[in-house]
Amino acid sequence: MKTFEFRLPAEPTAAAVARAVLEAVAPDLPEPILLDAKLLTTEVVTNAIRHARGTQAVIVRVRRNKLVRVEVVDQGPMFDPQPQTTSTRAGSGQGLRLVDGVASAWGVEPDEAGKKVWFELVAIGGSDVDL
């Protein structure tokens, strides 16, 4: 499995750029899987920018064979990867519940560049060819 990696500045436009790149590097994904991947990528990139204080850029890695794996790396601290069941701020705290409900698997791990939040989706019907 090959990895496609790109760095984005930690600014609001990063999620849209990440979605466009994801679509460009995995054009043969079935539309429902691509839509889920784009939704979850938006959530994880946005979280990295919003919550990883001091982050100047995020690294997005896309890996593809029978699975689509997206990893978003930032310089923020590790955190408990349990999805929030309630929120202390209106509209906040539901993102990991979304990731948990849609992704086949997901997690949070240390990365040489900081902290990595990743998710996987089964690419049913897509090509088995590496990126």
Secondary structure, 3 states (H helix, E strand, C coil): CCEEEEEEECCCCHHHHHHHHHHHHCCCCCHHHHHHHHHHHHHHHHHHHHHCCCCCEEEEEEEECCEEEEEEEECCCCCCCCCCCCCCCCCCCCHHHHHHHHCCEEEEEEECCEEEEEEEEECCCCCCCCC
